[in-house]
């Protein structure tokens, strides 16, 4: 099973989510991000606006948004295995 870090700096989280196609639409106590899907739908997710985001919190949010653990891990490390 792919391992997700326990506490991740917010900047790294946002950079990873942006690499997965999400963009910030609102920022406050929570940061709300959305991604436009190829079929025309919009997928949203919200993460807490803390200096460091718990890995389990992030994993829960992205799983509900349809992102796999492996995709998240690759985005957090900056790896691209597509070639």
N, C-alpha and C positions, 0 to 999 in steps of 0.2 A: 504494500500500500504506500502511496506517495505521501511524504511527510510535509505538513504545513507548519511553519514556525509558530511559536506560542504568541509572541508579541511582535507586531510588525509596525514600523513607523508609518504614520498616515501618508506621508509623501510617497513612500514605496507602494502602498496599497493603491493610491490613486493612479500612479504611473502604470501599475499592473492592470488595473481595470480599464484604463484608457487604451492599453495595448490589446485588450479584448473587445474593443469597440464601444465602450461606454463613455459617456460624457456627462459632466456635472450640470445639473439644471437648477439645483437649489442647495444652499449651504446655510446651516444654522446649528442647532443641537445635533442634527443628523445631516449627513451629506446624501442627497438624492441624485442618483445617476440613472441614465436611460441609454438604451441601445436600440437603434432601428434595425429590425430584422429584414431579411430578404423578401419575406412574404408580405411586407407592409405593416406588420404589427410592431409595437414598441414594448420592449422589456425593461422594467424598472427594478432598481434595488436601492436600499438605504443602508448606510453604515454609520456608526456613531462618529461624531466629530471629536475624537480623542487624539492625543499626541501619538499614542500607540494603540493599535486595534488588536484585540485578542484573535488568535488564529481560528478558534472555534466559532466566534461571532462572524468573522468574515466568511468562513466556509459555509455556515448556515445561510447567509445572505446570498452568496453566489449560487449555491445549490438550488435555492428557490428560483433563481433567475435562469437556471438551465446551464450553468457552467460546471464542468466536471472538476473533481479534485486535481486531476492531472493537468487540465488546462490552466487552473489557478496556479499550481506549482510552477509550471513553465513560465507563466507571465511574471510571477514574483522573482524568478531567477533570471529573467530576461532571455531564456533559451528559446530558440526557434528551431525545431527539428524538421521543418518542412523542406530543407534542402539548402 
